[in-house]
């Protein structure tokens, strides 16, 4: 039946053209944004996952920055500790030289004084971003310093922050307010360093800090013309023990630095992997979308022509009235 009130063909053609235009708008939006899922309405599940993972990736970026800052602090402390070990080794050599018969101990002491001044300079200079792990200017031990190392999300969606801890107390060289806190300023019992201790305390310390609140009580390592060989031997044992403690601290710093380097590389790789995963969920395949765009543009042109033909079909009724 032909009707001038209801053009079924035109209605069908219009409905088809509307569907084509909707698909064309969607494809053009994907091409312009680069996203297959750009909003929650496109795919709520994928959009939610992608949004959460993007947020976590930003947090991992902050972790990467924190690790970089921590690595810089460890590098500075390690450099200072290494330099201090070299100077302390030189002090040990000078003390051994003082055991030679006929040596002027007062001249060697002048060298020791300058070497100890250098140690103080190294400890006070090993600072980064306002933190100095080799010199403690407070009355309390430095304790443990934590460096942010990871951002974790469990299966329940709960988040936690992981850290790498460094025992700064064990690497403090000089306690400016409390001498007992520094490896170079605290007391060492030379008697306890003998193979067979005599149970008679014989305390020595390498550096004396002027104006401290809590002072160590041992004798400051220094030479005079009256210094005996037994006293020099005691000093050598103490300096050797200090070197051993400094070497342990440097080893711990090196181990922490190595772990931070590994963790930094892991976080960097993890961020790349998360970016790839998010891209797989929401990114548009531009080759596929460009092909679809061409096809839809062709369908749109054909739909317009079909609608035009359907609209003109009712005009043929007029010929019946001629």
C-alpha positions as CSV (number, residue, x, y, z in Angstrom):
1,X,0.0,0.0,0.0
2,X,1.2,3.5,-1.0
3,X,0.5,6.2,1.6
4,X,1.3,9.9,1.6
5,X,0.9,10.0,5.4
6,X,3.3,7.3,6.4
7,X,6.5,6.7,4.3
8,X,7.8,3.4,5.7
9,X,10.8,3.4,3.3
10,X,11.9,6.8,4.4
11,X,11.5,6.0,8.1
12,X,13.6,2.8,7.6
13,X,16.2,4.8,5.7
14,X,16.3,7.5,8.3
15,X,16.7,5.0,11.1
16,X,19.6,3.4,9.3
17,X,21.2,6.8,8.6
18,X,20.9,7.8,12.3
19,X,22.7,4.6,13.3
20,X,25.5,5.2,10.8
21,X,25.9,8.8,12.0
22,X,26.1,7.6,15.6
23,X,28.8,5.0,14.7
24,X,30.6,7.7,12.7
25,X,30.6,10.1,15.6
26,X,32.0,7.4,17.9
27,X,34.8,6.5,15.5
28,X,35.7,10.2,14.9
29,X,35.9,10.7,18.7
30,X,38.2,7.7,19.1
31,X,40.5,9.0,16.3
32,X,40.6,12.5,17.8
33,X,41.3,11.3,21.4
34,X,43.2,8.2,20.7
35,X,41.1,6.3,23.2
36,X,38.7,3.4,22.7
37,X,37.5,3.8,26.2
38,X,37.6,7.5,27.0
39,X,34.8,7.8,29.5
40,X,32.9,5.5,31.9
41,X,30.0,5.3,29.5
42,X,32.2,3.6,26.9
43,X,33.1,0.7,29.2
44,X,32.7,1.2,33.0
45,X,34.9,-1.7,34.0
46,X,37.8,-0.8,31.8
47,X,37.5,2.9,32.6
48,X,37.6,2.2,36.3
49,X,40.7,-0.1,36.1
50,X,42.5,2.4,33.9
51,X,41.7,5.4,36.1
52,X,43.0,3.5,39.2
53,X,46.1,2.3,37.5
54,X,46.9,5.8,36.2
55,X,46.6,7.1,39.7
56,X,48.9,4.3,41.0
57,X,51.4,5.1,38.2
58,X,51.6,8.7,39.4
59,X,52.3,7.5,42.9
60,X,55.0,5.2,41.5
61,X,56.5,8.3,39.9
62,X,56.7,10.0,43.3
63,X,58.3,6.8,44.6
64,X,60.9,6.9,41.8
65,X,61.7,10.5,42.8
66,X,62.0,9.6,46.5
67,X,64.4,6.8,45.6
68,X,66.5,9.2,43.5
69,X,66.7,11.5,46.6
70,X,67.6,8.6,48.8
71,X,70.2,7.4,46.4
72,X,71.8,10.9,46.4
73,X,71.9,10.9,50.2
74,X,73.5,7.5,50.3
75,X,76.0,8.5,47.6
76,X,77.1,11.5,49.6
77,X,77.4,9.6,52.9
78,X,79.3,6.8,51.1
79,X,81.7,9.2,49.5
80,X,82.3,10.9,52.8
81,X,82.8,7.6,54.6
82,X,85.2,6.3,52.0
83,X,87.3,9.5,52.3
84,X,87.2,9.3,56.1
85,X,88.5,5.7,55.9
86,X,91.4,6.8,53.7
87,X,92.3,9.5,56.2
88,X,92.0,7.2,59.2
89,X,94.2,4.6,57.5
90,X,96.8,7.4,57.1
91,X,96.5,8.1,60.8
92,X,97.1,4.5,61.6
93,X,100.2,4.6,59.4
94,X,101.5,7.7,61.2
95,X,101.0,6.0,64.6
96,X,102.9,2.9,63.4
97,X,105.7,5.2,62.2
98,X,105.9,6.6,65.7
99,X,107.1,3.2,66.9
100,X,110.4,3.6,65.0
101,X,113.3,4.4,67.3
102,X,114.5,8.0,67.2
103,X,111.4,9.4,65.5
104,X,110.2,12.8,66.5
105,X,106.8,12.1,67.9
106,X,105.8,15.8,68.2
107,X,106.3,16.3,64.4
108,X,104.1,13.2,63.7
109,X,101.5,14.6,66.1
110,X,101.4,17.8,64.0
111,X,100.5,15.6,61.0
112,X,97.9,13.7,63.1
113,X,96.3,17.0,64.1
114,X,95.9,18.0,60.5
115,X,94.5,14.6,59.5
116,X,92.0,14.8,62.4
117,X,91.0,18.3,61.2
118,X,90.4,16.8,57.8
119,X,88.2,14.1,59.3
120,X,86.1,16.7,61.0
121,X,85.9,18.6,57.7
122,X,84.7,15.5,55.8
123,X,82.1,14.7,58.4
124,X,80.6,18.2,58.4
125,X,80.7,18.5,54.6
126,X,78.9,15.2,53.8
127,X,75.4,16.8,53.7
128,X,72.7,16.6,51.1
129,X,69.3,18.4,51.2
130,X,69.9,19.5,54.7
131,X,70.7,16.0,56.0
132,X,74.1,14.8,57.3
133,X,74.3,11.2,58.1
134,X,78.0,11.3,59.2
135,X,77.7,14.1,61.8
136,X,75.1,14.2,64.6
137,X,74.5,17.5,66.2
138,X,71.8,16.3,68.6
139,X,72.0,14.7,72.0
140,X,70.1,11.6,70.8
141,X,71.2,8.9,68.4
142,X,70.2,9.5,64.8
143,X,68.3,6.2,64.6
144,X,66.9,4.8,61.3
145,X,66.2,6.9,58.2
146,X,63.6,5.5,55.9
147,X,63.5,6.0,52.2
148,X,60.2,5.5,50.3
149,X,60.8,2.5,48.0
150,X,57.5,1.2,46.8
151,X,53.7,1.7,46.5
152,X,51.6,-1.4,46.8
153,X,48.0,-2.3,46.2
154,X,46.7,-5.7,47.3
155,X,43.8,-7.7,45.9
156,X,41.4,-6.0,48.2
157,X,42.3,-2.6,46.9
158,X,44.2,-1.6,50.1
159,X,47.4,0.4,49.6
160,X,50.6,0.5,51.5
161,X,54.0,2.2,51.2
162,X,57.2,0.3,51.5
163,X,60.5,1.8,52.7
164,X,64.2,0.9,52.9
165,X,65.6,1.6,56.3
166,X,69.2,2.7,57.0
167,X,70.7,2.7,60.5
168,X,72.3,6.1,60.5
169,X,73.4,5.7,64.1
170,X,76.0,3.0,63.1
171,X,77.5,5.4,60.5
172,X,77.8,8.6,62.6
173,X,81.4,9.6,62.6
174,X,81.2,12.7,64.9
175,X,78.8,13.6,67.7
176,X,79.1,17.3,68.0
177,X,76.7,17.5,71.0
178,X,77.2,14.0,72.4
179,X,80.7,12.5,71.7
180,X,79.6,9.0,72.6
181,X,77.5,8.8,69.5
182,X,80.3,9.1,66.9
183,X,82.8,6.5,65.8
184,X,85.6,9.0,65.8
185,X,84.6,10.7,69.1
186,X,83.5,7.9,71.4
187,X,85.6,5.8,73.7
188,X,87.3,2.5,72.7
189,X,88.9,0.3,75.4
190,X,92.3,-0.6,74.0
191,X,92.6,-3.3,76.7
192,X,89.6,-5.2,75.3
193,X,91.2,-5.2,71.9
194,X,94.1,-7.3,73.2
195,X,94.2,-11.0,72.5
196,X,94.2,-11.5,76.3
197,X,92.6,-8.5,78.1
198,X,94.0,-7.5,81.5
199,X,90.6,-6.2,82.7
200,X,92.2,-2.8,83.2
201,X,90.3,-0.2,81.1
202,X,92.5,1.8,78.7
203,X,90.1,4.1,76.8
204,X,91.0,6.2,73.8
205,X,89.1,8.4,71.3
206,X,90.3,9.9,68.1
207,X,88.7,13.3,67.9
208,X,87.8,15.7,70.7
209,X,84.9,18.1,70.0
210,X,85.0,21.5,71.7
211,X,81.8,22.7,73.4
212,X,80.0,19.4,73.5
213,X,77.3,18.7,76.1
214,X,78.1,15.0,76.7
215,X,81.9,14.3,76.5
216,X,83.6,11.0,76.1
217,X,86.0,10.3,78.9
218,X,88.8,8.5,77.1
219,X,92.2,9.9,76.3
220,X,92.4,11.8,72.9
221,X,94.8,10.0,70.5
222,X,97.8,12.3,70.2
223,X,101.6,12.0,70.5
224,X,104.1,13.7,72.7
225,X,107.7,13.3,73.3
226,X,106.9,11.3,76.4
227,X,104.4,8.9,74.8
228,X,105.5,5.3,75.3
229,X,105.5,2.5,72.8
230,X,102.8,0.7,74.9
231,X,100.6,3.8,74.6
232,X,101.2,4.0,70.8
233,X,100.3,0.3,70.5
234,X,97.1,0.9,72.3
235,X,96.3,3.9,70.0
236,X,97.0,1.7,67.0
237,X,94.6,-1.0,68.2
238,X,91.9,1.6,68.8
239,X,92.4,3.2,65.4
240,X,92.3,-0.2,63.8
241,X,89.0,-0.9,65.5
242,X,87.6,2.4,64.4
243,X,88.6,1.5,60.8
244,X,86.8,-1.8,61.2
245,X,83.6,-0.1,62.3
246,X,83.9,2.5,59.5
247,X,84.4,-0.3,57.0
248,X,81.3,-2.1,58.2
249,X,79.3,1.1,58.0
250,X,80.6,1.7,54.4
251,X,79.6,-1.9,53.5
252,X,76.1,-1.3,54.8
253,X,75.8,1.9,52.8
254,X,77.0,0.1,49.7
255,X,74.5,-2.6,50.2
256,X,71.7,-0.1,50.7
257,X,72.8,1.8,47.6
258,X,72.8,-1.4,45.5
259,X,69.3,-2.2,46.7
260,X,68.0,1.3,45.9
261,X,69.5,1.0,42.4
262,X,67.8,-2.3,41.8
263,X,64.5,-1.0,43.2
264,X,64.7,2.2,41.1
265,X,65.1,0.1,38.0
266,X,62.2,-2.1,39.0
267,X,59.9,0.8,39.6
268,X,60.8,2.4,36.3
269,X,60.1,-0.9,34.5
270,X,56.9,-1.4,36.5
271,X,55.6,2.1,35.4
272,X,56.2,1.2,31.8
273,X,54.4,-2.1,32.2
274,X,51.4,-0.4,33.8
275,X,51.3,2.1,30.9
276,X,51.3,-0.7,28.5
277,X,48.5,-2.5,30.4
278,X,46.3,0.6,30.6
279,X,46.9,1.2,26.9
280,X,45.8,-2.3,26.0
281,X,42.5,-1.7,27.9
282,X,41.6,1.8,26.6
283,X,43.7,2.8,23.6
284,X,42.1,2.9,20.2
285,X,43.6,0.9,17.3
286,X,44.2,3.7,14.9
287,X,44.6,1.5,11.8
288,X,41.3,-0.2,12.6
289,X,39.5,3.0,13.4
290,X,40.7,4.7,10.2
291,X,39.4,1.8,8.1
292,X,36.1,1.9,9.9
293,X,35.9,5.7,9.3
294,X,36.2,5.2,5.5
295,X,33.6,2.5,5.5
296,X,31.1,4.6,7.6
297,X,31.6,7.6,5.5
298,X,30.7,5.5,2.4
299,X,27.7,4.1,4.3
300,X,26.6,7.6,5.2
301,X,26.7,8.8,1.6
302,X,24.7,5.7,0.6
303,X,22.2,6.3,3.4
304,X,21.6,9.9,2.4
305,X,20.9,8.7,-1.2
306,X,18.6,5.9,0.1
307,X,16.7,8.5,2.2
308,X,16.4,10.8,-0.8
309,X,15.0,8.0,-3.0
310,X,12.5,7.0,-0.3
311,X,11.4,10.6,0.1
312,X,10.9,11.0,-3.6
313,X,8.8,7.9,-4.0
314,X,5.7,9.6,-2.7
315,X,6.0,12.1,-5.5
316,X,5.1,9.3,-8.0
317,X,1.5,9.4,-6.6
318,X,0.9,12.7,-8.3
319,X,1.2,11.2,-11.7
320,X,-2.1,9.2,-11.0
321,X,-4.0,12.5,-10.8
322,X,-2.8,13.9,-14.1
